[in-house]
Amino acid sequence: MPDRRYEVRVEGRLSERARDAFAGLDITEVTTETVIAGLVHHDEQLHELLAVVQGLGLHVVSVQQVSTTAVPPPREAQE
C-alpha cells in the first residue's frame, strides 16, 4: 500500500503534553482548530492516531486524506 497523508482537525489548541503525544507528526494551529498531519504507511497507523486523539479527549472536526505532495506550513506558523 502506498503512503497516504492524512489531516486530523481537532477543536481548540493542544497543550504541550498533548503535542508530545503526536511526535513525528506536523501540528499546525489554524484559527480555533489544530491540524495534526502526517504520512500513514498502514491502516493500523491511522487507527492508532485516532485512538490517541480519543484517549486525549479531543473533539474531532474532520479527518481527510490529502495529497502526499502537500507541503506543511513553515515552523513559525505552527507556534
All heavy atoms as a GROMACS GRO file, in nm:
protein
  613
    1MET      N    1   0.085  -0.118   0.000
    1MET     CA    2   0.000   0.000   0.000
    1MET      C    3   0.089   0.124   0.000
    1MET      O    4   0.180   0.134   0.082
    1MET     CB    5  -0.089  -0.002   0.124
    1MET     CG    6  -0.171   0.123   0.141
    1MET     SD    7  -0.285   0.119   0.278
    1MET     CE    8  -0.177   0.165   0.411
    2PRO      N    9   0.066   0.218  -0.090
    2PRO     CA   10   0.147   0.341  -0.091
    2PRO      C   11   0.115   0.428   0.031
    2PRO      O   12   0.006   0.420   0.088
    2PRO     CB   13   0.104   0.410  -0.220
    2PRO     CG   14  -0.030   0.354  -0.252
    2PRO     CD   15  -0.033   0.214  -0.196
    3ASP      N   16   0.212   0.509   0.068
    3ASP     CA   17   0.191   0.601   0.180
    3ASP      C   18   0.080   0.699   0.146
    3ASP      O   19   0.066   0.742   0.032
    3ASP     CB   20   0.320   0.680   0.209
    3ASP     CG   21   0.429   0.593   0.266
    3ASP    OD1   22   0.399   0.483   0.314
    3ASP    OD2   23   0.545   0.637   0.263
    4ARG      N   24   0.004   0.733   0.248
    4ARG     CA   25  -0.102   0.833   0.233
    4ARG      C   26  -0.084   0.937   0.342
    4ARG      O   27  -0.042   0.905   0.452
    4ARG     CB   28  -0.240   0.768   0.246
    4ARG     CG   29  -0.266   0.669   0.134
    4ARG     CD   30  -0.392   0.592   0.158
    4ARG     NE   31  -0.364   0.499   0.269
    4ARG     CZ   32  -0.455   0.427   0.332
    4ARG    NH1   33  -0.580   0.437   0.298
    4ARG    NH2   34  -0.422   0.347   0.429
    5ARG      N   35  -0.115   1.060   0.311
    5ARG     CA   36  -0.105   1.168   0.409
    5ARG      C   37  -0.246   1.201   0.458
    5ARG      O   38  -0.338   1.216   0.378
    5ARG     CB   39  -0.040   1.291   0.347
    5ARG     CG   40  -0.019   1.405   0.446
    5ARG     CD   41   0.065   1.516   0.384
    5ARG     NE   42   0.077   1.627   0.475
    5ARG     CZ   43   0.165   1.634   0.575
    5ARG    NH1   44   0.247   1.533   0.596
    5ARG    NH2   45   0.170   1.739   0.654
    6TYR      N   46  -0.260   1.210   0.588
    6TYR     CA   47  -0.389   1.243   0.649
    6TYR      C   48  -0.377   1.369   0.732
    6TYR      O   49  -0.271   1.396   0.788
    6TYR     CB   50  -0.438   1.129   0.739
    6TYR     CG   51  -0.502   1.017   0.664
    6TYR    CD1   52  -0.427   0.910   0.618
    6TYR    CD2   53  -0.640   1.017   0.637
    6TYR    CE1   54  -0.485   0.806   0.548
    6TYR    CE2   55  -0.698   0.913   0.567
    6TYR     CZ   56  -0.622   0.808   0.523
    6TYR     OH   57  -0.681   0.706   0.454
    7GLU      N   58  -0.487   1.441   0.740
    7GLU     CA   59  -0.500   1.555   0.830
    7GLU      C   60  -0.617   1.527   0.923
    7GLU      O   61  -0.726   1.493   0.877
    7GLU     CB   62  -0.530   1.684   0.754
    7GLU     CG   63  -0.414   1.739   0.679
    7GLU     CD   64  -0.443   1.874   0.616
    7GLU    OE1   65  -0.560   1.920   0.620
    7GLU    OE2   66  -0.349   1.934   0.563
    8VAL      N   67  -0.591   1.538   1.052
    8VAL     CA   68  -0.695   1.524   1.152
    8VAL      C   69  -0.711   1.662   1.216
    8VAL      O   70  -0.616   1.714   1.274
    8VAL     CB   71  -0.658   1.419   1.259
    8VAL    CG1   72  -0.765   1.410   1.366
    8VAL    CG2   73  -0.633   1.283   1.195
    9ARG      N   74  -0.829   1.720   1.203
    9ARG     CA   75  -0.857   1.852   1.263
    9ARG      C   76  -0.933   1.830   1.392
    9ARG      O   77  -1.032   1.757   1.395
    9ARG     CB   78  -0.941   1.939   1.169
    9ARG     CG   79  -0.862   1.989   1.051
    9ARG     CD   80  -0.950   2.079   0.962
    9ARG     NE   81  -0.869   2.131   0.854
    9ARG     CZ   82  -0.814   2.252   0.853
    9ARG    NH1   83  -0.835   2.336   0.952
    9ARG    NH2   84  -0.738   2.291   0.753
   10VAL      N   85  -0.884   1.895   1.498
   10VAL     CA   86  -0.949   1.885   1.628
   10VAL      C   87  -0.981   2.026   1.678
   10VAL      O   88  -0.916   2.123   1.638
   10VAL     CB   89  -0.862   1.809   1.731
   10VAL    CG1   90  -0.840   1.665   1.686
   10VAL    CG2   91  -0.729   1.878   1.755
   11GLU      N   92  -1.080   2.035   1.765
   11GLU     CA   93  -1.117   2.165   1.822
   11GLU      C   94  -1.011   2.214   1.918
   11GLU      O   95  -0.952   2.135   1.992
   11GLU     CB   96  -1.249   2.154   1.898
   11GLU     CG   97  -1.370   2.160   1.813
   11GLU     CD   98  -1.498   2.164   1.896
   11GLU    OE1   99  -1.491   2.162   2.021
   11GLU    OE2  100  -1.605   2.166   1.834
   12GLY      N  101  -0.989   2.345   1.918
   12GLY     CA  102  -0.902   2.408   2.017
   12GLY      C  103  -0.755   2.393   1.987
   12GLY      O  104  -0.714   2.349   1.880
   13ARG      N  105  -0.677   2.432   2.087
   13ARG     CA  106  -0.531   2.426   2.077
   13ARG      C  107  -0.480   2.319   2.172
   13ARG      O  108  -0.537   2.297   2.279
   13ARG     CB  109  -0.472   2.562   2.112
   13ARG     CG  110  -0.520   2.669   2.015
   13ARG     CD  111  -0.451   2.801   2.040
   13ARG     NE  112  -0.506   2.903   1.953
   13ARG     CZ  113  -0.452   2.936   1.837
   13ARG    NH1  114  -0.344   2.875   1.794
   13ARG    NH2  115  -0.507   3.031   1.764
   14LEU      N  116  -0.372   2.254   2.134
   14LEU     CA  117  -0.318   2.145   2.213
   14LEU      C  118  -0.218   2.195   2.317
   14LEU      O  119  -0.139   2.284   2.290
   14LEU     CB  120  -0.248   2.043   2.124
   14LEU     CG  121  -0.332   1.977   2.014
   14LEU    CD1  122  -0.247   1.874   1.941
   14LEU    CD2  123  -0.455   1.913   2.072
   15SER      N  124  -0.222   2.134   2.433
   15SER     CA  125  -0.122   2.161   2.537
   15SER      C  126   0.010   2.097   2.493
   15SER      O  127   0.014   2.016   2.400
   15SER     CB  128  -0.166   2.100   2.670
   15SER     OG  129  -0.168   1.958   2.659
   16GLU      N  130   0.118   2.132   2.561
   16GLU     CA  131   0.248   2.071   2.529
   16GLU      C  132   0.242   1.920   2.548
   16GLU      O  133   0.299   1.844   2.470
   16GLU     CB  134   0.359   2.132   2.615
   16GLU     CG  135   0.402   2.270   2.568
   16GLU     CD  136   0.452   2.271   2.424
   16GLU    OE1  137   0.531   2.183   2.384
   16GLU    OE2  138   0.410   2.361   2.349
   17ARG      N  139   0.173   1.875   2.653
   17ARG     CA  140   0.160   1.731   2.680
   17ARG      C  141   0.090   1.662   2.563
   17ARG      O  142   0.132   1.556   2.518
   17ARG     CB  143   0.083   1.709   2.809
   17ARG     CG  144   0.066   1.564   2.844
   17ARG     CD  145  -0.004   1.548   2.980
   17ARG     NE  146  -0.060   1.417   2.990
   17ARG     CZ  147  -0.187   1.386   2.967
   17ARG    NH1  148  -0.274   1.480   2.936
   17ARG    NH2  149  -0.230   1.262   2.977
   18ALA      N  150  -0.018   1.722   2.515
   18ALA     CA  151  -0.092   1.664   2.402
   18ALA      C  152  -0.007   1.666   2.276
   18ALA      O  153  -0.005   1.570   2.200
   18ALA     CB  154  -0.222   1.740   2.380
   19ARG      N  155   0.067   1.775   2.254
   19ARG     CA  156   0.156   1.782   2.136
   19ARG      C  157   0.260   1.670   2.139
   19ARG      O  158   0.291   1.612   2.036
   19ARG     CB  159   0.227   1.917   2.131
   19ARG     CG  160   0.140   2.031   2.086
   19ARG     CD  161   0.217   2.164   2.099
   19ARG     NE  162   0.145   2.271   2.038
   19ARG     CZ  163   0.161   2.310   1.912
   19ARG    NH1  164   0.250   2.253   1.836
   19ARG    NH2  165   0.088   2.409   1.864
   20ASP      N  166   0.311   1.642   2.258
   20ASP     CA  167   0.412   1.536   2.273
   20ASP      C  168   0.358   1.400   2.231
   20ASP      O  169   0.433   1.313   2.188
   20ASP     CB  170   0.464   1.531   2.416
   20ASP     CG  171   0.548   1.652   2.453
   20ASP    OD1  172   0.590   1.726   2.361
   20ASP    OD2  173   0.570   1.674   2.574
   21ALA      N  174   0.228   1.380   2.244
   21ALA     CA  175   0.166   1.252   2.207
   21ALA      C  176   0.168   1.230   2.056
   21ALA      O  177   0.150   1.118   2.009
   21ALA     CB  178   0.022   1.247   2.258
   22PHE      N  179   0.193   1.336   1.979
   22PHE     CA  180   0.192   1.327   1.833
   22PHE      C  181   0.332   1.349   1.775
   22PHE      O  182   0.347   1.409   1.668
   22PHE     CB  183   0.092   1.427   1.775
   22PHE     CG  184  -0.048   1.403   1.822
   22PHE    CD1  185  -0.106   1.488   1.916
   22PHE    CD2  186  -0.121   1.296   1.776
   22PHE    CE1  187  -0.235   1.466   1.961
   22PHE    CE2  188  -0.250   1.272   1.821
   22PHE     CZ  189  -0.307   1.357   1.914
   23ALA      N  190   0.433   1.299   1.843
   23ALA     CA  191   0.572   1.312   1.797
   23ALA      C  192   0.584   1.256   1.656
   23ALA      O  193   0.528   1.152   1.623
   23ALA     CB  194   0.665   1.240   1.892
   24GLY      N  195   0.656   1.329   1.572
   24GLY     CA  196   0.678   1.285   1.435
   24GLY      C  197   0.570   1.331   1.338
   24GLY      O  198   0.581   1.308   1.218
   25LEU      N  199   0.466   1.396   1.388
   25LEU     CA  200   0.360   1.447   1.302
   25LEU      C  201   0.367   1.600   1.299
   25LEU      O  202   0.420   1.662   1.390
   25LEU     CB  203   0.223   1.403   1.354
   25LEU     CG  204   0.199   1.252   1.356
   25LEU    CD1  205   0.068   1.219   1.424
   25LEU    CD2  206   0.200   1.196   1.214
   26ASP      N  207   0.312   1.658   1.194
   26ASP     CA  208   0.306   1.803   1.182
   26ASP      C  209   0.185   1.853   1.259
   26ASP      O  210   0.075   1.799   1.243
   26ASP     CB  211   0.292   1.845   1.036
   26ASP     CG  212   0.408   1.797   0.950
   26ASP    OD1  213   0.523   1.804   0.997
   26ASP    OD2  214   0.383   1.753   0.836
   27ILE      N  215   0.204   1.955   1.342
   27ILE     CA  216   0.095   2.014   1.419
   27ILE      C  217   0.088   2.162   1.385
   27ILE      O  218   0.186   2.234   1.399
   27ILE     CB  219   0.115   1.993   1.570
   27ILE    CG1  220   0.118   1.844   1.601
   27ILE    CG2  221   0.005   2.064   1.649
   27ILE    CD1  222   0.151   1.811   1.743
   28THR      N  223  -0.028   2.205   1.338
   28THR     CA  224  -0.049   2.343   1.296
   28THR      C  225  -0.176   2.396   1.360
   28THR      O  226  -0.280   2.330   1.356
   28THR     CB  227  -0.064   2.351   1.142
   28THR    OG1  228   0.045   2.283   1.081
   28THR    CG2  229  -0.068   2.495   1.096
   29GLU      N  230  -0.168   2.515   1.418
   29GLU     CA  231  -0.288   2.577   1.474
   29GLU      C  232  -0.348   2.669   1.369
   29GLU      O  233  -0.278   2.752   1.311
   29GLU     CB  234  -0.252   2.654   1.600
   29GLU     CG  235  -0.209   2.561   1.711
   29GLU     CD  236  -0.165   2.632   1.838
   29GLU    OE1  237  -0.147   2.755   1.834
   29GLU    OE2  238  -0.147   2.563   1.939
   30VAL      N  239  -0.477   2.649   1.344
   30VAL     CA  240  -0.549   2.726   1.243
   30VAL      C  241  -0.675   2.779   1.309
   30VAL      O  242  -0.764   2.700   1.343
   30VAL     CB  243  -0.584   2.638   1.121
   30VAL    CG1  244  -0.657   2.719   1.015
   30VAL    CG2  245  -0.462   2.570   1.065
   31THR      N  246  -0.683   2.907   1.328
   31THR     CA  247  -0.794   2.973   1.399
   31THR      C  248  -0.825   2.899   1.529
   31THR      O  249  -0.741   2.894   1.616
   31THR     CB  250  -0.918   2.990   1.309
   31THR    OG1  251  -0.964   2.863   1.265
   31THR    CG2  252  -0.889   3.079   1.191
   32THR      N  253  -0.942   2.839   1.540
   32THR     CA  254  -0.981   2.772   1.664
   32THR      C  255  -0.961   2.621   1.659
   32THR      O  256  -1.014   2.548   1.742
   32THR     CB  257  -1.130   2.801   1.695
   32THR    OG1  258  -1.209   2.750   1.587
   32THR    CG2  259  -1.154   2.948   1.715
   33GLU      N  260  -0.885   2.576   1.562
   33GLU     CA  261  -0.861   2.432   1.545
   33GLU      C  262  -0.712   2.403   1.541
   33GLU      O  263  -0.630   2.492   1.520
   33GLU     CB  264  -0.923   2.381   1.414
   33GLU     CG  265  -1.071   2.397   1.406
   33GLU     CD  266  -1.126   2.360   1.270
   33GLU    OE1  267  -1.049   2.343   1.173
   33GLU    OE2  268  -1.248   2.350   1.261
   34THR      N  269  -0.679   2.276   1.562
   34THR     CA  270  -0.543   2.229   1.546
   34THR      C  271  -0.545   2.118   1.441
   34THR      O  272  -0.631   2.030   1.446
   34THR     CB  273  -0.486   2.174   1.678
   34THR    OG1  274  -0.486   2.280   1.775
   34THR    CG2  275  -0.343   2.124   1.661
   35VAL      N  276  -0.451   2.124   1.347
   35VAL     CA  277  -0.440   2.023   1.242
   35VAL      C  278  -0.321   1.934   1.275
   35VAL      O  279  -0.209   1.982   1.293
   35VAL     CB  280  -0.420   2.087   1.103
   35VAL    CG1  281  -0.406   1.980   0.996
   35VAL    CG2  282  -0.534   2.182   1.071
   36ILE      N  283  -0.347   1.805   1.284
   36ILE     CA  284  -0.242   1.705   1.308
   36ILE      C  285  -0.229   1.629   1.177
   36ILE      O  286  -0.327   1.570   1.129
   36ILE     CB  287  -0.283   1.610   1.422
   36ILE    CG1  288  -0.314   1.691   1.548
   36ILE    CG2  289  -0.175   1.506   1.447
   36ILE    CD1  290  -0.398   1.617   1.648
   37ALA      N  291  -0.111   1.631   1.116
   37ALA     CA  292  -0.096   1.572   0.983
   37ALA      C  293   0.030   1.489   0.975
   37ALA      O  294   0.129   1.516   1.042
   37ALA     CB  295  -0.092   1.682   0.877
   38GLY      N  296   0.026   1.387   0.890
   38GLY     CA  297   0.144   1.305   0.869
   38GLY      C  298   0.115   1.190   0.774
   38GLY      O  299   0.001   1.166   0.735
   39LEU      N  300   0.222   1.121   0.737
   39LEU     CA  301   0.211   1.006   0.648
   39LEU      C  302   0.164   0.885   0.725
   39LEU      O  303   0.206   0.862   0.839
   39LEU     CB  304   0.345   0.975   0.582
   39LEU     CG  305   0.394   1.073   0.476
   39LEU    CD1  306   0.530   1.029   0.423
   39LEU    CD2  307   0.295   1.085   0.361
   40VAL      N  308   0.080   0.806   0.661
   40VAL     CA  309   0.031   0.680   0.717
   40VAL      C  310   0.076   0.570   0.623
   40VAL      O  311   0.047   0.574   0.504
   40VAL     CB  312  -0.123   0.683   0.731
   40VAL    CG1  313  -0.176   0.548   0.770
   40VAL    CG2  314  -0.165   0.791   0.830
   41HIS      N  315   0.149   0.474   0.676
   41HIS     CA  316   0.202   0.365   0.594
   41HIS      C  317   0.107   0.246   0.590
   41HIS      O  318   0.106   0.171   0.494
   41HIS     CB  319   0.339   0.321   0.646
   41HIS     CG  320   0.436   0.434   0.659
   41HIS    ND1  321   0.495   0.496   0.551
   41HIS    CD2  322   0.483   0.500   0.768
   41HIS    CE1  323   0.575   0.594   0.592
   41HIS    NE2  324   0.569   0.598   0.724
   42HIS      N  325   0.029   0.228   0.696
   42HIS     CA  326  -0.065   0.116   0.707
   42HIS      C  327  -0.193   0.166   0.772
   42HIS      O  328  -0.190   0.260   0.853
   42HIS     CB  329  -0.007   0.003   0.794
   42HIS     CG  330   0.125  -0.046   0.745
   42HIS    ND1  331   0.139  -0.127   0.635
   42HIS    CD2  332   0.250  -0.026   0.792
   42HIS    CE1  333   0.267  -0.153   0.616
   42HIS    NE2  334   0.336  -0.093   0.710
   43ASP      N  335  -0.304   0.103   0.741
   43ASP     CA  336  -0.432   0.144   0.800
   43ASP      C  337  -0.426   0.143   0.952
   43ASP      O  338  -0.488   0.227   1.018
   43ASP     CB  339  -0.544   0.052   0.753
   43ASP     CG  340  -0.582   0.076   0.607
   43ASP    OD1  341  -0.546   0.183   0.553
   43ASP    OD2  342  -0.647  -0.012   0.549
   44GLU      N  343  -0.350   0.050   1.010
   44GLU     CA  344  -0.340   0.042   1.156
   44GLU      C  345  -0.284   0.170   1.216
   44GLU      O  346  -0.322   0.210   1.326
   44GLU     CB  347  -0.251  -0.077   1.198
   44GLU     CG  348  -0.309  -0.213   1.162
   44GLU     CD  349  -0.285  -0.253   1.017
   44GLU    OE1  350  -0.188  -0.204   0.953
   44GLU    OE2  351  -0.365  -0.333   0.966
   45GLN      N  352  -0.194   0.237   1.144
   45GLN     CA  353  -0.137   0.362   1.193
   45GLN      C  354  -0.244   0.471   1.203
   45GLN      O  355  -0.242   0.550   1.296
   45GLN     CB  356  -0.023   0.409   1.104
   45GLN     CG  357   0.103   0.328   1.122
   45GLN     CD  358   0.214   0.380   1.033
   45GLN    OE1  359   0.194   0.395   0.913
   45GLN    NE2  360   0.327   0.408   1.093
   46LEU      N  361  -0.336   0.475   1.109
   46LEU     CA  362  -0.444   0.572   1.115
   46LEU      C  363  -0.533   0.542   1.236
   46LEU      O  364  -0.570   0.633   1.310
   46LEU     CB  365  -0.526   0.572   0.986
   46LEU     CG  366  -0.645   0.668   0.983
   46LEU    CD1  367  -0.600   0.812   1.005
   46LEU    CD2  368  -0.720   0.653   0.852
   47HIS      N  369  -0.562   0.416   1.257
   47HIS     CA  370  -0.644   0.377   1.373
   47HIS      C  371  -0.573   0.412   1.503
   47HIS      O  372  -0.637   0.458   1.599
   47HIS     CB  373  -0.677   0.227   1.367
   47HIS     CG  374  -0.766   0.192   1.253
   47HIS    ND1  375  -0.901   0.212   1.254
   47HIS    CD2  376  -0.737   0.138   1.132
   47HIS    CE1  377  -0.953   0.172   1.138
   47HIS    NE2  378  -0.855   0.127   1.063
   48GLU      N  379  -0.441   0.392   1.508
   48GLU     CA  380  -0.364   0.427   1.628
   48GLU      C  381  -0.367   0.578   1.652
   48GLU      O  382  -0.382   0.623   1.766
   48GLU     CB  383  -0.221   0.378   1.615
   48GLU     CG  384  -0.207   0.227   1.620
   48GLU     CD  385  -0.069   0.177   1.578
   48GLU    OE1  386   0.022   0.261   1.553
   48GLU    OE2  387  -0.053   0.055   1.568
   49LEU      N  388  -0.353   0.655   1.547
   49LEU     CA  389  -0.358   0.801   1.558
   49LEU      C  390  -0.493   0.846   1.614
   49LEU      O  391  -0.500   0.926   1.707
   49LEU     CB  392  -0.333   0.866   1.422
   49LEU     CG  393  -0.357   1.017   1.412
   49LEU    CD1  394  -0.268   1.094   1.507
   49LEU    CD2  395  -0.336   1.063   1.268
   50LEU      N  396  -0.600   0.789   1.561
   50LEU     CA  397  -0.733   0.824   1.609
   50LEU      C  398  -0.756   0.778   1.752
   50LEU      O  399  -0.825   0.845   1.830
   50LEU     CB  400  -0.839   0.768   1.515
   50LEU     CG  401  -0.838   0.828   1.374
   50LEU    CD1  402  -0.936   0.755   1.284
   50LEU    CD2  403  -0.867   0.977   1.377
   51ALA      N  404  -0.694   0.668   1.791
   51ALA     CA  405  -0.705   0.620   1.930
   51ALA      C  406  -0.636   0.718   2.025
   51ALA      O  407  -0.686   0.743   2.136
   51ALA     CB  408  -0.646   0.481   1.942
   52VAL      N  409  -0.523   0.775   1.984
   52VAL     CA  410  -0.454   0.874   2.067
   52VAL      C  411  -0.541   0.999   2.080
   52VAL      O  412  -0.557   1.054   2.190
   52VAL     CB  413  -0.315   0.910   2.008
   52VAL    CG1  414  -0.253   1.028   2.081
   52VAL    CG2  415  -0.223   0.788   2.014
   53VAL      N  416  -0.600   1.043   1.970
   53VAL     CA  417  -0.689   1.159   1.973
   53VAL      C  418  -0.804   1.133   2.071
   53VAL      O  419  -0.835   1.217   2.155
   53VAL     CB  420  -0.743   1.190   1.830
   53VAL    CG1  421  -0.857   1.290   1.835
   53VAL    CG2  422  -0.631   1.240   1.741
   54GLN      N  423  -0.864   1.017   2.062
   54GLN     CA  424  -0.975   0.982   2.150
   54GLN      C  425  -0.928   0.972   2.295
   54GLN      O  426  -0.995   1.022   2.386
   54GLN     CB  427  -1.037   0.850   2.106
   54GLN     CG  428  -1.157   0.811   2.191
   54GLN     CD  429  -1.218   0.679   2.147
   54GLN    OE1  430  -1.151   0.598   2.082
   54GLN    NE2  431  -1.343   0.659   2.180
   55GLY      N  432  -0.812   0.911   2.317
   55GLY     CA  433  -0.759   0.896   2.452
   55GLY      C  434  -0.732   1.029   2.520
   55GLY      O  435  -0.740   1.039   2.642
   56LEU      N  436  -0.700   1.130   2.442
   56LEU     CA  437  -0.676   1.264   2.496
   56LEU      C  438  -0.806   1.343   2.513
   56LEU      O  439  -0.806   1.456   2.561
   56LEU     CB  440  -0.579   1.343   2.407
   56LEU     CG  441  -0.435   1.292   2.407
   56LEU    CD1  442  -0.355   1.359   2.296
   56LEU    CD2  443  -0.371   1.316   2.542
   57GLY      N  444  -0.917   1.285   2.470
   57GLY     CA  445  -1.046   1.351   2.484
   57GLY      C  446  -1.066   1.467   2.389
   57GLY      O  447  -1.144   1.558   2.416
   58LEU      N  448  -0.996   1.465   2.275
   58LEU     CA  449  -1.008   1.574   2.178
   58LEU      C  450  -1.132   1.554   2.091
   58LEU      O  451  -1.170   1.441   2.060
   58LEU     CB  452  -0.883   1.578   2.090
   58LEU     CG  453  -0.750   1.596   2.163
   58LEU    CD1  454  -0.634   1.583   2.066
   58LEU    CD2  455  -0.746   1.729   2.235
   59HIS      N  456  -1.195   1.664   2.053
   59HIS     CA  457  -1.312   1.659   1.966
   59HIS      C  458  -1.266   1.670   1.821
   59HIS      O  459  -1.208   1.771   1.780
   59HIS     CB  460  -1.409   1.773   1.999
   59HIS     CG  461  -1.527   1.777   1.908
   59HIS    ND1  462  -1.630   1.687   1.916
   59HIS    CD2  463  -1.555   1.858   1.804
   59HIS    CE1  464  -1.718   1.714   1.820
   59HIS    NE2  465  -1.674   1.817   1.751
   60VAL      N  466  -1.294   1.566   1.742
   60VAL     CA  467  -1.254   1.562   1.601
   60VAL      C  468  -1.351   1.644   1.518
   60VAL      O  469  -1.472   1.626   1.525
   60VAL     CB  470  -1.249   1.417   1.548
   60VAL    CG1  471  -1.219   1.415   1.399
   60VAL    CG2  472  -1.146   1.336   1.625
   61VAL      N  473  -1.296   1.736   1.440
   61VAL     CA  474  -1.375   1.817   1.347
   61VAL      C  475  -1.382   1.746   1.212
   61VAL      O  476  -1.487   1.736   1.151
   61VAL     CB  477  -1.314   1.958   1.331
   61VAL    CG1  478  -1.388   2.038   1.226
   61VAL    CG2  479  -1.312   2.030   1.465
   62SER      N  480  -1.266   1.693   1.166
   62SER     CA  481  -1.264   1.622   1.039
   62SER      C  482  -1.138   1.536   1.029
   62SER      O  483  -1.038   1.562   1.096
   62SER     CB  484  -1.269   1.719   0.920
   62SER     OG  485  -1.149   1.795   0.914
   63VAL      N  486  -1.148   1.435   0.944
   63VAL     CA  487  -1.033   1.351   0.908
   63VAL      C  488  -1.038   1.340   0.757
   63VAL      O  489  -1.141   1.305   0.700
   63VAL     CB  490  -1.043   1.209   0.969
   63VAL    CG1  491  -0.927   1.122   0.923
   63VAL    CG2  492  -1.051   1.214   1.121
   64GLN      N  493  -0.926   1.374   0.692
   64GLN     CA  494  -0.926   1.363   0.547
   64GLN      C  495  -0.790   1.324   0.494
   64GLN      O  496  -0.687   1.357   0.551
   64GLN     CB  497  -0.973   1.493   0.482
   64GLN     CG  498  -0.883   1.611   0.503
   64GLN     CD  499  -0.939   1.736   0.434
   64GLN    OE1  500  -1.038   1.730   0.362
   64GLN    NE2  501  -0.875   1.849   0.455
   65GLN      N  502  -0.794   1.250   0.383
   65GLN     CA  503  -0.672   1.215   0.313
   65GLN      C  504  -0.638   1.331   0.221
   65GLN      O  505  -0.726   1.385   0.154
   65GLN     CB  506  -0.691   1.088   0.232
   65GLN     CG  507  -0.565   1.041   0.164
   65GLN     CD  508  -0.586   0.910   0.089
   65GLN    OE1  509  -0.684   0.840   0.111
   65GLN    NE2  510  -0.495   0.879   0.000
   66VAL      N  511  -0.512   1.374   0.223
   66VAL     CA  512  -0.468   1.484   0.139
   66VAL      C  513  -0.351   1.438   0.053
   66VAL      O  514  -0.294   1.333   0.076
   66VAL     CB  515  -0.428   1.608   0.224
   66VAL    CG1  516  -0.550   1.662   0.298
   66VAL    CG2  517  -0.318   1.575   0.321
   67SER      N  518  -0.314   1.518  -0.041
   67SER     CA  519  -0.204   1.486  -0.131
   67SER      C  520  -0.074   1.463  -0.053
   67SER      O  521  -0.043   1.538   0.039
   67SER     CB  522  -0.184   1.600  -0.231
   67SER     OG  523  -0.067   1.582  -0.304
   68THR      N  524   0.002   1.363  -0.092
   68THR     CA  525   0.131   1.339  -0.027
   68THR      C  526   0.234   1.442  -0.067
   68THR      O  527   0.340   1.450  -0.007
   68THR     CB  528   0.185   1.198  -0.060
   68THR    OG1  529   0.194   1.184  -0.201
   68THR    CG2  530   0.098   1.090  -0.002
   69THR      N  531   0.202   1.524  -0.166
   69THR     CA  532   0.295   1.630  -0.207
   69THR      C  533   0.266   1.760  -0.134
   69THR      O  534   0.335   1.859  -0.156
   69THR     CB  535   0.288   1.654  -0.359
   69THR    OG1  536   0.154   1.690  -0.393
   69THR    CG2  537   0.331   1.531  -0.435
   70ALA      N  538   0.164   1.759  -0.047
   70ALA     CA  539   0.132   1.880   0.029
   70ALA      C  540   0.250   1.916   0.119
   70ALA      O  541   0.309   1.832   0.183
   70ALA     CB  542   0.007   1.859   0.113
   71VAL      N  543   0.284   2.042   0.119
   71VAL     CA  544   0.396   2.091   0.198
   71VAL      C  545   0.343   2.148   0.328
   71VAL      O  546   0.253   2.233   0.326
   71VAL     CB  547   0.476   2.198   0.120
   71VAL    CG1  548   0.588   2.254   0.202
   71VAL    CG2  549   0.527   2.140  -0.011
   72PRO      N  550   0.398   2.105   0.444
   72PRO     CA  551   0.350   2.162   0.569
   72PRO      C  552   0.387   2.310   0.578
   72PRO      O  553   0.484   2.354   0.517
   72PRO     CB  554   0.424   2.081   0.676
   72PRO     CG  555   0.537   2.016   0.608
   72PRO     CD  556   0.503   2.008   0.462
   73PRO      N  557   0.309   2.388   0.654
   73PRO     CA  558   0.340   2.531   0.668
   73PRO      C  559   0.472   2.551   0.739
   73PRO      O  560   0.519   2.461   0.808
   73PRO     CB  561   0.223   2.584   0.750
   73PRO     CG  562   0.160   2.466   0.812
   73PRO     CD  563   0.195   2.348   0.730
   74PRO      N  564   0.533   2.668   0.722
   74PRO     CA  565   0.660   2.695   0.789
   74PRO      C  566   0.646   2.684   0.941
   74PRO      O  567   0.540   2.704   0.996
   74PRO     CB  568   0.693   2.839   0.749
   74PRO     CG  569   0.589   2.883   0.655
   74PRO     CD  570   0.484   2.780   0.646
   75ARG      N  571   0.757   2.652   1.009
   75ARG     CA  572   0.757   2.631   1.154
   75ARG      C  573   0.697   2.747   1.231
   75ARG      O  574   0.624   2.727   1.326
   75ARG     CB  575   0.900   2.608   1.204
   75ARG     CG  576   0.945   2.470   1.185
   75ARG     CD  577   0.899   2.389   1.302
   75ARG     NE  578   0.944   2.253   1.283
   75ARG     CZ  579   0.871   2.147   1.309
   75ARG    NH1  580   0.751   2.160   1.356
   75ARG    NH2  581   0.918   2.028   1.289
   76GLU      N  582   0.726   2.872   1.192
   76GLU     CA  583   0.676   2.987   1.268
   76GLU      C  584   0.523   2.993   1.263
   76GLU      O  585   0.461   3.042   1.357
   76GLU     CB  586   0.737   3.119   1.221
   76GLU     CG  587   0.717   3.150   1.074
   76GLU     CD  588   0.828   3.094   0.986
   76GLU    OE1  589   0.916   3.020   1.036
   76GLU    OE2  590   0.826   3.120   0.865
   77ALA      N  591   0.460   2.939   1.161
   77ALA     CA  592   0.314   2.938   1.155
   77ALA      C  593   0.256   2.832   1.248
   77ALA      O  594   0.140   2.834   1.283
   77ALA     CB  595   0.268   2.910   1.012
   78GLN      N  596   0.340   2.736   1.293
   78GLN     CA  597   0.294   2.629   1.379
   78GLN      C  598   0.299   2.667   1.525
   78GLN      O  599   0.246   2.598   1.608
   78GLN     CB  600   0.377   2.503   1.354
   78GLN     CG  601   0.363   2.449   1.215
   78GLN     CD  602   0.449   2.327   1.194
   78GLN    OE1  603   0.508   2.274   1.286
   78GLN    NE2  604   0.458   2.282   1.070
   79GLU      N  605   0.368   2.772   1.562
   79GLU     CA  606   0.384   2.806   1.703
   79GLU      C  607   0.292   2.913   1.748
   79GLU      O  608   0.217   2.972   1.688
   79GLU     CB  609   0.527   2.848   1.728
   79GLU     CG  610   0.621   2.733   1.699
   79GLU     CD  611   0.767   2.773   1.715
   79GLU    OE1  612   0.796   2.874   1.779
   79GLU    OE2  613   0.851   2.702   1.663
   0.00000   0.00000   0.00000
